[in-house]
Amino acid sequence: MTQAFLEYSREQGNDLITPRPEYEFPGLHPGDRWCVCLPRWLEAREADTAPPVVLEATTEGVLDEVSLEELQAHAHE
């Protein structure tokens, strides 16, 4: 996660920052890993806030929407 993506997601109505103890959710911080659905990632990409991608954890079906080159450009180091 990046701070920019977390703030973007919250602005879109999906607050991943605020802890939710009732759901045992500690809240996310920059540097955390979290599964992001493709539609949200694409929206964030359009807003220049797409988080890094862990290629090994990305389903192959994503390649129907995003090129391997673009995924590699967003790959987590």
C-alpha positions as a Markdown table, in Angstrom:
| # | Residue | x | y | z |
|---|---|---|---|---|
| 1 | Met | 0.0 | 0.0 | 0.0 |
| 2 | Thr | 0.9 | 3.6 | -0.5 |
| 3 | Gln | -0.4 | 6.6 | 1.4 |
| 4 | Ala | -1.7 | 8.0 | -1.9 |
| 5 | Phe | -3.7 | 4.9 | -2.6 |
| 6 | Leu | -5.1 | 4.6 | 0.9 |
| 7 | Glu | -6.3 | 8.2 | 0.8 |
| 8 | Tyr | -7.7 | 7.7 | -2.7 |
| 9 | Ser | -9.6 | 4.6 | -1.6 |
| 10 | Arg | -11.0 | 6.4 | 1.5 |
| 11 | Glu | -12.2 | 9.2 | -0.8 |
| 12 | Gln | -14.0 | 6.6 | -2.9 |
| 13 | Gly | -15.8 | 5.3 | 0.2 |
| 14 | Asn | -13.5 | 2.4 | 1.1 |
| 15 | Asp | -11.7 | 3.4 | 4.2 |
| 16 | Leu | -8.8 | 1.0 | 4.6 |
| 17 | Ile | -7.0 | 3.2 | 7.1 |
| 18 | Thr | -9.3 | 3.3 | 10.1 |
| 19 | Pro | -9.0 | 0.3 | 12.4 |
| 20 | Arg | -12.2 | -1.7 | 12.8 |
| 21 | Pro | -11.7 | -3.8 | 16.0 |
| 22 | Glu | -15.2 | -5.2 | 15.7 |
| 23 | Tyr | -14.0 | -6.9 | 12.5 |
| 24 | Glu | -10.5 | -7.6 | 13.8 |
| 25 | Phe | -9.2 | -5.2 | 11.1 |
| 26 | Pro | -6.2 | -3.2 | 12.3 |
| 27 | Gly | -6.3 | -0.7 | 9.4 |
| 28 | Leu | -3.7 | -0.5 | 6.7 |
| 29 | His | -0.5 | 1.5 | 6.5 |
| 30 | Pro | 1.9 | 2.4 | 3.7 |
| 31 | Gly | 4.0 | -0.6 | 3.0 |
| 32 | Asp | 1.3 | -3.1 | 4.0 |
| 33 | Arg | 0.2 | -5.8 | 1.4 |
| 34 | Trp | -3.4 | -6.0 | 0.6 |
| 35 | Cys | -5.4 | -7.6 | -2.2 |
| 36 | Val | -6.9 | -5.0 | -4.4 |
| 37 | Cys | -9.6 | -5.9 | -6.9 |
| 38 | Leu | -8.8 | -5.0 | -10.5 |
| 39 | Pro | -11.6 | -2.4 | -11.0 |
| 40 | Arg | -10.3 | -0.4 | -8.1 |
| 41 | Trp | -6.7 | -0.7 | -9.2 |
| 42 | Leu | -7.6 | 0.5 | -12.7 |
| 43 | Glu | -9.5 | 3.5 | -11.2 |
| 44 | Ala | -6.5 | 4.3 | -9.0 |
| 45 | Arg | -4.2 | 4.0 | -12.0 |
| 46 | Glu | -6.3 | 6.6 | -13.8 |
| 47 | Ala | -6.0 | 8.8 | -10.8 |
| 48 | Asp | -2.2 | 8.2 | -10.6 |
| 49 | Thr | -2.5 | 6.5 | -7.3 |
| 50 | Ala | -2.3 | 2.8 | -8.2 |
| 51 | Pro | -0.4 | 0.8 | -5.5 |
| 52 | Pro | 2.6 | -1.4 | -6.4 |
| 53 | Val | 1.8 | -4.9 | -7.7 |
| 54 | Val | 3.2 | -8.1 | -6.4 |
| 55 | Leu | 3.5 | -10.0 | -9.6 |
| 56 | Glu | 3.7 | -13.4 | -7.9 |
| 57 | Ala | 0.5 | -12.7 | -6.1 |
| 58 | Thr | -1.4 | -11.4 | -9.1 |
| 59 | Thr | -3.9 | -13.7 | -10.9 |
| 60 | Glu | -3.1 | -14.4 | -14.5 |
| 61 | Gly | -6.6 | -13.2 | -15.5 |
| 62 | Val | -5.5 | -9.6 | -14.9 |
| 63 | Leu | -3.7 | -9.9 | -18.2 |
| 64 | Asp | -7.0 | -9.7 | -20.0 |
| 65 | Glu | -7.2 | -6.0 | -18.9 |
| 66 | Val | -3.6 | -4.9 | -18.2 |
| 67 | Ser | -0.5 | -5.7 | -20.1 |
| 68 | Leu | 2.4 | -7.6 | -18.6 |
| 69 | Glu | 4.6 | -4.6 | -19.3 |
| 70 | Glu | 2.3 | -2.2 | -17.3 |
| 71 | Leu | 2.2 | -4.7 | -14.4 |
| 72 | Gln | 6.0 | -4.9 | -14.5 |
| 73 | Ala | 6.2 | -1.1 | -14.5 |
| 74 | His | 4.0 | -1.1 | -11.3 |
| 75 | Ala | 5.8 | -4.1 | -9.7 |
| 76 | His | 6.8 | -4.0 | -6.1 |
| 77 | Glu | 10.6 | -4.2 | -5.8 |
